[in-house]
Amino acid sequence: MSAGETWRALYRHFRPHRSIVALGALFTLIGAATGLAQPLAAKALVDRLGSDESITSVLLVLTALVVLGTAIESVGAYILERTAESVVLAARRTLIGRLLRLRLPEVERSQPGDLMSRVTSDTTLLRAVTTQSVVSAVSGGLTFLATIVLMGLMDAVLLGVTLGVIVLVGGVMALVLPRIARATERAQEAVATISTALERAFGAFRTLKASGAEERETAAVRAAAEEAWRHGVRSAKWQAVAWSSVGLAIQVSFLAVLGIGGARVASGAIPVSTLVAFLLFLFYLIDPVSKLVEAASQYQVGSAAIARIVRAERLETEEPAAGGGTDAEPAAGPATVAFEDVRFRYRPDLPEVHHGVSFEIPGPGMTAFVGPSGAGKTTVFGLIERFYEATGGRVLVDGRDVRDWSTAALRAAIGYVEQDAPVLAGTLRENLVFAADGATEEEIRDVLVRAGLASLVERLPDGLETLVGHRGSQLSGGERQRVAIARALLRRPRLLLLDEATSQLDAVNELALRDVVAQVSREVTVLVVAHRLSTVTLADRIVVMDAGRVRAVGTHEALVAEDPLYGELAATQFLASASPGAR
Ligand SMILES: Nc1ncnc2c1ncn2[C@@H]1O[C@H](COP(=O)(O)OP(=O)(O)OP(=O)(O)O)[C@@H](O)[C@H]1O
């Protein structure tokens, strides 16, 4: 990101808060000013001690000044801190709003842990830059200018000497500051790697343990932590260089002013008092210059964070109302699906997955998609749901191109059960109503019975309120599948997409589910990626796919007779994976 873009992005986050930051800065300045008035009041107090005047009023004024000064300063500090938190909140809200709307290909290209760290850790770094550094820059800048003007009034030559040294500091800063930014960005990237590595480990925790990979994964996470430490230390080192160059500059200017000023006093160019006053101003300069350096280094830290935040904000999202169609009247009854010469590749750099897929499915009824692994069956579902856009041809639902649907309306018509039947951390109830927010108790009960979950819920001490653990870890594989099916049914879909699990269900369960699906397919269009003979024999129509093309469409009996690949599949793969009770 260019410096201009970084500045604009940071300013965008700061802008809504600019008046409140100005107020906070004003309070801080007033607090500081009352601090300056205290020595004056103290002087008056001491003066009165010498005479016989009463000191009560001065004491009262002094006390009031102390109390007022402290109060105003702390209110100012509170306002600034609060605003800093609001800046972080606003950045998080925007990011969160976008992340959960990302297009699927963007998520598949990213690491979830990395995306998460942008919301949690990078936004935190915005805190200081948008408030503290602005206040430091403004108050430091103003005091700096005022001191320089006063110095100029004292002696232009000595000012020239001082400015010469300050320009040198500026040069050092120009070298150091980008290094602070770079080190901070690397440190943040390493923090993201920690999240990514942990997410990977927790995502497959059983496999991790079973593979005895704890040591290796721990080493990987530790390496990332050490990387973060290294870059954090590097950033600290450059910040220390920045600070020490300020200290050094002041010392050098002090010596230079002392030397050159001394010579000027000796030659009679300036009186001694001017030299003394100038030196005092030089010491006054320490504070504003330090503030300016602080502001600049904070800005570098913030700009490293904002670069990562902006990159996440630029990832492509999908809008629920995307597409041009009018969805005023949601259609009723079973949906129809058609593919017209659909070509598709997941990414431009990957080979084509669909090389012209065509089929037509009237509703209702069950259609099974079969074919060797990698034939492109699951991809059909991804295109119907419009997780991905076809690169050629048309995908039609209800005779209408999916690109003309709004994604919200399109997906509202569909119930989708993924192959690995994801269950989310939370209660059983939350999992069921995940796709159907307003489902009634009766609907939930009905769907539990249909998916064969009623007895499980009865057995559980907390019933529907039972927590199912991370990814449903407290449920069996079969139970997870049934929960996923119940969830999809509760959505009352007009089109049910079922990516059958390759793993075995026990015979009783499989029969029960088969009945549910058969029953649903009487009213709803059901598409199943089938791995079991029991499913295909039940299907009204079978679409045989091979290497990104549709090879044949027909009934089980017809295909067994006519299509050699299907015959082979039916004889080997299906038979091997069909459970005895279901045949
Ligand atoms: N998200 C993705 N990004 C890139 N390539 C993908 C993605 N998903 C699938 N593929 C590739 O696309 C091809 C078709 O995959 P698809 O999942 O549609 O096959 P399938 O017929 O459903 O296979 P299976 O029966 O094994 O589930 C495969 O070669 C796969 O490697």
The ligand as an SDF file (V2000), in Angstrom:
LIG
                    3D

 31 33  0  0  0  0  0  0  0  0999 V2000
  -12.8360  -25.8910   -3.7540 N   0  0  0  0  0  0  0  0  0  0  0  0
  -12.1050  -26.4370   -4.7210 C   0  0  0  0  0  0  0  0  0  0  0  0
  -11.0510  -25.7870   -5.2450 N   0  0  0  0  0  0  0  0  0  0  0  0
  -10.3180  -26.3400   -6.2240 C   0  0  0  0  0  0  0  0  0  0  0  0
  -10.5520  -27.5430   -6.7530 N   0  0  0  0  0  0  0  0  0  0  0  0
  -11.5860  -28.2510   -6.2810 C   0  0  0  0  0  0  0  0  0  0  0  0
  -12.4080  -27.7310   -5.2300 C   0  0  0  0  0  0  0  0  0  0  0  0
  -13.3560  -28.6560   -4.9600 N   0  0  0  0  0  0  0  0  0  0  0  0
  -13.1290  -29.6840   -5.7970 C   0  0  0  0  0  0  0  0  0  0  0  0
  -12.0670  -29.4580   -6.5930 N   0  0  0  0  0  0  0  0  0  0  0  0
  -11.5790  -30.3540   -7.6680 C   0  0  0  0  0  0  0  0  0  0  0  0
  -12.6240  -30.5160   -8.5990 O   0  0  0  0  0  0  0  0  0  0  0  0
  -12.7420  -31.8440   -9.0370 C   0  0  0  0  0  0  0  0  0  0  0  0
  -14.1770  -32.3340   -8.8630 C   0  0  0  0  0  0  0  0  0  0  0  0
  -14.4790  -32.3500   -7.4700 O   0  0  0  0  0  0  0  0  0  0  0  0
  -15.9040  -32.7760   -6.8920 P   0  0  0  0  0  0  0  0  0  0  0  0
  -15.8530  -32.5700   -5.4370 O   0  0  0  0  0  0  0  0  0  0  0  0
  -16.9780  -32.0970   -7.6620 O   0  0  0  0  0  0  0  0  0  0  0  0
  -15.8890  -34.3390   -7.2350 O   0  0  0  0  0  0  0  0  0  0  0  0
  -16.9300  -35.4610   -6.8190 P   0  0  0  0  0  0  0  0  0  0  0  0
  -17.3770  -36.0900   -8.0800 O   0  0  0  0  0  0  0  0  0  0  0  0
  -17.9760  -34.8960   -5.9300 O   0  0  0  0  0  0  0  0  0  0  0  0
  -15.9850  -36.4600   -6.0280 O   0  0  0  0  0  0  0  0  0  0  0  0
  -16.2970  -37.3800   -4.7130 P   0  0  0  0  0  0  0  0  0  0  0  0
  -17.1990  -38.4570   -5.1540 O   0  0  0  0  0  0  0  0  0  0  0  0
  -14.9450  -37.9250   -4.3760 O   0  0  0  0  0  0  0  0  0  0  0  0
  -16.8550  -36.4970   -3.6650 O   0  0  0  0  0  0  0  0  0  0  0  0
  -11.7330  -32.6520   -8.2470 C   0  0  0  0  0  0  0  0  0  0  0  0
  -10.6470  -32.9410   -9.1040 O   0  0  0  0  0  0  0  0  0  0  0  0
  -11.2870  -31.7370   -7.1290 C   0  0  0  0  0  0  0  0  0  0  0  0
   -9.9130  -31.9040   -6.8980 O   0  0  0  0  0  0  0  0  0  0  0  0
  1  2  1  0
  2  3  1  0
  2  7  2  0
  3  4  2  0
  4  5  1  0
  5  6  2  0
  6  7  1  0
  6 10  1  0
  7  8  1  0
  8  9  2  0
  9 10  1  0
 10 11  1  0
 11 12  1  0
 11 30  1  0
 12 13  1  0
 13 14  1  0
 13 28  1  0
 14 15  1  0
 15 16  1  0
 16 17  2  0
 16 18  1  0
 16 19  1  0
 19 20  1  0
 20 21  2  0
 20 22  1  0
 20 23  1  0
 23 24  1  0
 24 25  2  0
 24 26  1  0
 24 27  1  0
 28 29  1  0
 28 30  1  0
 30 31  1  0
M  END
$$$$
